[in-house]
């Protein structure tokens, strides 16, 4: 097994890099979706339609 790893070190390392970069983008995408959803939920919770001027409030 050790001899095989030495012979194929570049390919094993390249595969490992591809997997790690793929995980980085996957986790980053999931975090962005969660942060956007969290920001939207927080904005919706803070929004009170009665606070601002409306058609019948002047």
Secondary structure, DSSP 8 states (H G I E B T S, - for coil): -HHHHHHTHHHHHHHHHHHHHHHHHHHHHHHHHHHHHHHHHHHHHH--TTSS--TT--
